[in-house]
């Protein structure tokens, strides 16, 4: 996620942390239109496969997969 929900200031830390992580590979002087789809996919893969303390040291991909499977199993 890149934007906080309205009236949800507690989300700002996570957003700023994610932006900081992305800056490792995307400096401020890079033209966003010059980045290839492959490069963007690699950056997303890195972000989604890095364990996070706020997720109990699981990766965002693991948490997403668990929540998706739980939703599918519950039928809804």
Backbone torsions as a table, in degrees:
resi	resn	phi	psi	omega
1	UNK	NA	148.3	-178.8
2	UNK	-120.6	-13.4	-178.0
3	UNK	-129.7	145.2	177.3
4	UNK	-81.0	151.9	171.3
5	UNK	-69.7	149.6	176.3
6	UNK	-57.2	142.5	178.4
7	UNK	61.3	30.7	-178.8
8	UNK	-131.5	65.0	-175.1
9	UNK	-63.8	-21.9	-179.8
10	UNK	-66.1	-16.2	179.4
11	UNK	-80.9	-16.6	-174.3
12	UNK	-59.9	-40.1	-179.8
13	UNK	-59.6	-43.4	179.6
14	UNK	-64.7	-42.4	179.6
15	UNK	-63.6	-47.0	-180.0
16	UNK	-64.0	-38.0	177.5
17	UNK	-63.1	-44.1	179.6
18	UNK	-65.2	-42.1	177.1
19	UNK	-60.3	-41.5	178.2
20	UNK	-63.2	-40.1	177.3
21	UNK	-63.7	-42.1	179.9
22	UNK	-64.6	-31.9	-179.9
23	UNK	-64.8	-16.5	175.3
24	UNK	-59.7	-33.6	-176.2
25	UNK	-111.3	-15.9	-178.7
26	UNK	-124.4	94.2	179.6
27	UNK	-71.2	161.1	-176.4
28	UNK	-65.2	-23.8	-176.9
29	UNK	-89.5	2.3	177.8
30	UNK	-81.1	134.7	174.0
31	UNK	-75.7	119.1	-177.5
32	UNK	-56.6	-29.1	-179.2
33	UNK	-74.6	-12.8	-179.7
34	UNK	-87.6	-4.8	-176.8
35	UNK	-87.0	129.4	-178.5
36	UNK	-75.4	159.0	176.1
37	UNK	-58.9	-39.3	179.6
38	UNK	-62.7	-43.7	178.6
39	UNK	-63.4	-43.2	178.3
40	UNK	-61.8	-40.7	178.8
41	UNK	-63.4	-41.7	178.6
42	UNK	-63.5	-41.5	178.4
43	UNK	-63.9	-44.7	178.0
44	UNK	-61.4	-41.9	178.6
45	UNK	-61.9	-41.6	178.0
46	UNK	-63.2	-44.9	-179.9
47	UNK	-63.7	-40.0	-175.5
48	UNK	-82.0	-9.2	179.6
49	UNK	-113.2	13.3	177.0
50	UNK	-97.7	120.7	179.2
51	UNK	-59.6	144.7	-178.5
52	UNK	-124.1	135.4	178.2
53	UNK	-58.2	-42.2	-177.4
54	UNK	-66.3	-13.1	177.9
55	UNK	-107.7	21.5	-179.1
56	UNK	67.1	33.8	-179.7
57	UNK	63.9	22.9	169.1
58	UNK	-93.0	163.1	176.4
59	UNK	-86.8	156.4	174.9
60	UNK	-56.8	-36.1	179.0
61	UNK	-63.7	-41.2	178.9
62	UNK	-63.9	-45.0	-178.6
63	UNK	-65.0	-43.6	178.4
64	UNK	-59.5	-46.6	-179.4
65	UNK	-60.8	-43.6	179.4
66	UNK	-62.3	-44.3	-179.4
67	UNK	-68.3	-37.8	177.9
68	UNK	-65.0	-45.7	178.9
69	UNK	-63.9	-39.0	177.4
70	UNK	-62.9	-39.4	178.7
71	UNK	-66.2	-42.2	-179.4
72	UNK	-65.2	-43.1	-179.1
73	UNK	-65.4	-32.1	-179.3
74	UNK	-81.3	-4.9	176.8
75	UNK	79.8	16.0	-175.9
76	UNK	-138.7	NA	NA
